[in-house]
């Protein structure tokens, strides 16, 4: 794609996806210096307002229905991956999925130099504490805990400027051909999925020294595909 090689390396993350959560965990453990060399890009399932703005910008979100078989697979796969990493995972129930509060808050965090902290805090809340990061009140509480202005966070979804930045970010998702997370791009080369993280890290020269490696139930199956179903998570080599 013309001009892509001139763009900075990108890391597309999503606060909904367990695979994105695992990717950040693995980068911090195995390639910590990489986090300062990539441009962080949010990816989320848009609500009606964001979808309209995206459409007006000429973009599309990659909706793909998730099969029941893949829902079952992801439950097992995520449990295995969490165990391999020694993470006490809790599977959250997305009762009223609305991803704008958490993802628009990322822009506020990034402006304050706390983008990485917000992704980490929201990820811990969702996957280790079972918190509902679709609940605006929960998002305000978590964001205030890392030093963000609660009033600005509470007003994020009504902020026209943040909505416009969100639409621009989703347009980048479309233009970069991103269809799932984690998704990495270096130069003209895309790397999709948790199992491509090592290849993405190896694409940097000189090679970054790796840090030493460190060492339940299928509840709420419906939560995997709750709301408007999308197949945005990487599972079993694809997803």
C-alpha positions as semicolon CSV with decimal commas, in nm:
position;residue;x (nm);y (nm);z (nm)
1;X;0,000;0,000;0,000
2;X;0,143;0,335;-0,105
3;X;0,311;0,531;0,172
4;X;0,280;0,258;0,433
5;X;0,656;0,202;0,469
6;X;0,695;0,562;0,589
7;X;0,449;0,513;0,875
8;X;0,566;0,417;1,224
9;X;0,530;0,060;1,351
10;X;0,178;0,010;1,485
11;X;0,022;-0,203;1,756
12;X;-0,354;-0,236;1,727
13;X;-0,501;-0,328;2,065
14;X;-0,851;-0,385;2,194
15;X;-0,975;-0,375;2,553
16;X;-1,236;-0,642;2,486
17;X;-1,004;-0,913;2,356
18;X;-0,820;-1,160;2,582
19;X;-0,563;-1,209;2,305
20;X;-0,482;-0,839;2,306
21;X;-0,444;-0,860;2,685
22;X;-0,207;-1,156;2,650
23;X;-0,009;-0,976;2,379
24;X;0,058;-0,679;2,605
25;X;0,156;-0,915;2,887
26;X;0,400;-1,098;2,659
27;X;0,551;-0,780;2,515
28;X;0,615;-0,643;2,863
29;X;0,774;-0,973;2,967
30;X;0,974;-1,063;2,656
31;X;1,022;-0,742;2,455
32;X;0,980;-0,450;2,699
33;X;1,170;-0,203;2,480
34;X;0,927;-0,261;2,196
35;X;0,647;-0,071;2,368
36;X;0,833;0,258;2,320
37;X;0,899;0,185;1,952
38;X;0,541;0,132;1,839
39;X;0,245;0,361;1,790
40;X;-0,051;0,236;1,991
41;X;-0,378;0,222;1,797
42;X;-0,719;0,137;1,953
43;X;-0,960;-0,102;1,779
44;X;-1,313;-0,155;1,905
45;X;-1,664;-0,241;1,795
46;X;-1,835;0,096;1,731
47;X;-2,170;0,203;1,865
48;X;-2,428;0,370;1,638
49;X;-2,271;0,714;1,665
50;X;-1,918;0,592;1,591
51;X;-2,046;0,370;1,310
52;X;-2,220;0,668;1,149
53;X;-1,907;0,883;1,174
54;X;-1,699;0,598;1,032
55;X;-1,941;0,558;0,743
56;X;-1,929;0,931;0,672
57;X;-1,549;0,904;0,655
58;X;-1,577;0,625;0,398
59;X;-1,469;0,345;0,632
60;X;-1,616;0,011;0,735
61;X;-1,576;-0,197;1,048
62;X;-1,488;-0,565;0,988
63;X;-1,798;-0,734;1,130
64;X;-1,780;-1,114;1,115
65;X;-2,027;-1,333;1,306
66;X;-1,861;-1,574;1,549
67;X;-1,975;-1,934;1,531
68;X;-2,078;-2,124;1,843
69;X;-1,795;-2,370;1,781
70;X;-1,542;-2,088;1,791
71;X;-1,699;-1,949;2,110
72;X;-1,638;-2,285;2,278
73;X;-1,287;-2,299;2,136
74;X;-1,198;-1,952;2,263
75;X;-1,311;-2,040;2,615
76;X;-1,074;-2,336;2,622
77;X;-0,792;-2,159;2,439
78;X;-0,799;-1,855;2,664
79;X;-0,801;-2,075;2,974
80;X;-0,491;-2,258;2,846
81;X;-0,308;-1,937;2,757
82;X;-0,385;-1,784;3,097
83;X;-0,258;-2,095;3,276
84;X;0,062;-2,091;3,070
85;X;0,125;-1,736;3,187
86;X;0,028;-1,794;3,549
87;X;-0,260;-1,546;3,520
88;X;-0,568;-1,603;3,743
89;X;-0,814;-1,519;3,467
90;X;-1,179;-1,441;3,534
91;X;-1,419;-1,451;3,239
92;X;-1,622;-1,128;3,233
93;X;-1,990;-1,114;3,142
94;X;-2,063;-0,829;2,900
95;X;-2,425;-0,772;2,990
96;X;-2,464;-0,444;2,801
97;X;-2,165;-0,418;2,566
98;X;-2,068;-0,058;2,494
99;X;-1,701;-0,018;2,412
100;X;-1,686;0,358;2,360
101;X;-1,644;0,463;2,726
102;X;-1,327;0,258;2,775
103;X;-1,176;0,320;2,432
104;X;-1,251;0,692;2,407
105;X;-1,097;0,725;2,754
106;X;-0,776;0,594;2,597
107;X;-0,741;0,920;2,403
108;X;-0,766;1,119;2,726
109;X;-0,508;0,890;2,883
110;X;-0,276;0,920;2,584
111;X;-0,299;1,300;2,599
112;X;-0,195;1,282;2,965
113;X;0,095;1,048;2,893
114;X;-0,096;0,762;3,057
115;X;-0,207;0,563;2,754
116;X;-0,009;0,253;2,844
117;X;-0,125;0,275;3,205
118;X;-0,488;0,292;3,097
119;X;-0,464;-0,013;2,871
120;X;-0,294;-0,208;3,149
121;X;-0,546;-0,096;3,414
122;X;-0,850;-0,167;3,200
123;X;-0,704;-0,504;3,102
124;X;-0,642;-0,606;3,462
125;X;-0,989;-0,492;3,561
126;X;-1,157;-0,692;3,285
127;X;-0,951;-1,011;3,280
128;X;-0,815;-1,045;3,633
129;X;-1,085;-0,873;3,840
130;X;-1,399;-0,952;3,640
131;X;-1,496;-0,584;3,619
132;X;-1,742;-0,455;3,359
133;X;-1,549;-0,201;3,153
134;X;-1,861;-0,131;2,947
135;X;-2,012;0,035;3,254
136;X;-1,934;0,410;3,237
137;X;-1,922;0,437;3,617
138;X;-1,660;0,161;3,631
139;X;-1,456;0,334;3,361
140;X;-1,465;0,661;3,555
141;X;-1,352;0,486;3,874
142;X;-1,067;0,303;3,703
143;X;-0,953;0,609;3,509
144;X;-0,954;0,827;3,819
145;X;-0,738;0,564;3,984
146;X;-0,456;0,630;3,737
147;X;-0,489;1,007;3,764
148;X;-0,735;1,104;3,490
149;X;-1,000;1,372;3,540
150;X;-1,324;1,191;3,635
151;X;-1,542;1,464;3,484
152;X;-1,364;1,445;3,148
153;X;-1,390;1,066;3,146
154;X;-1,760;1,076;3,235
155;X;-1,822;1,317;2,945
156;X;-1,606;1,131;2,691
157;X;-1,888;0,975;2,490
158;X;-2,060;1,315;2,458
159;X;-1,741;1,496;2,358
160;X;-1,755;1,576;1,984
161;X;-1,378;1,608;1,964
162;X;-1,318;1,266;2,116
163;X;-1,587;1,116;1,895
164;X;-1,409;1,260;1,590
165;X;-1,076;1,117;1,707
166;X;-1,243;0,783;1,762
167;X;-1,387;0,787;1,411
168;X;-1,043;0,872;1,272
169;X;-0,893;0,580;1,464
170;X;-1,156;0,343;1,327
171;X;-1,089;0,479;0,979
172;X;-0,723;0,385;1,029
173;X;-0,838;0,033;1,120
174;X;-1,014;0,020;0,783
175;X;-0,726;0,172;0,586
176;X;-0,467;-0,057;0,747
177;X;-0,679;-0,363;0,670
178;X;-0,702;-0,464;1,035
179;X;-0,955;-0,741;1,096
180;X;-0,864;-0,874;1,439
181;X;-0,636;-0,820;1,737
182;X;-0,362;-0,812;1,829
183;X;-0,246;-0,674;1,496
184;X;0,101;-0,537;1,435
185;X;0,241;-0,352;1,134
186;X;0,608;-0,276;1,065
187;X;0,680;-0,105;0,737
188;X;0,466;-0,283;0,480
189;X;0,446;-0,608;0,677
190;X;0,138;-0,698;0,885
191;X;0,149;-0,949;1,171
192;X;-0,183;-1,079;1,297
193;X;-0,233;-1,260;1,623
194;X;-0,062;-1,351;1,945
195;X;0,146;-1,618;1,772
196;X;0,298;-1,355;1,537
197;X;0,435;-1,138;1,817
198;X;0,782;-1,295;1,802
199;X;0,802;-1,243;1,427
200;X;0,697;-0,879;1,468
201;X;0,961;-0,824;1,738
202;X;1,225;-0,992;1,521
203;X;1,147;-0,752;1,235
204;X;1,323;-0,474;1,426
205;X;1,697;-0,431;1,379
206;X;1,911;-0,466;1,571
207;X;1,732;-0,751;1,741
208;X;1,601;-0,657;2,084
209;X;1,733;-0,879;2,367
210;X;1,454;-1,082;2,519
211;X;1,385;-1,067;2,891
212;X;1,389;-1,405;3,072
213;X;1,057;-1,591;3,057
214;X;0,853;-1,615;3,375
215;X;0,699;-1,866;3,467
216;X;-1,233;-2,219;3,522
217;X;-1,526;-2,305;3,426
218;X;-1,707;-2,224;3,100
219;X;-1,949;-1,982;3,259
220;X;-2,120;-1,706;3,069
221;X;-2,069;-1,861;2,725
222;X;-2,306;-1,604;2,581
223;X;-2,071;-1,328;2,698
224;X;-1,817;-1,428;2,431
225;X;-2,048;-1,310;2,158
226;X;-2,263;-1,073;2,359
227;X;-2,417;-0,784;2,179
228;X;-2,350;-0,733;1,810
229;X;-2,138;-1,036;1,728
230;X;-1,791;-0,982;1,592
231;X;-1,505;-1,220;1,541
232;X;-1,241;-0,972;1,652
233;X;-1,023;-1,195;1,867
234;X;-0,735;-1,411;1,762
235;X;-0,782;-1,780;1,838
236;X;-0,601;-2,091;1,719
237;X;-0,380;-1,908;1,473
238;X;-0,653;-1,689;1,332
239;X;-0,923;-1,463;1,456
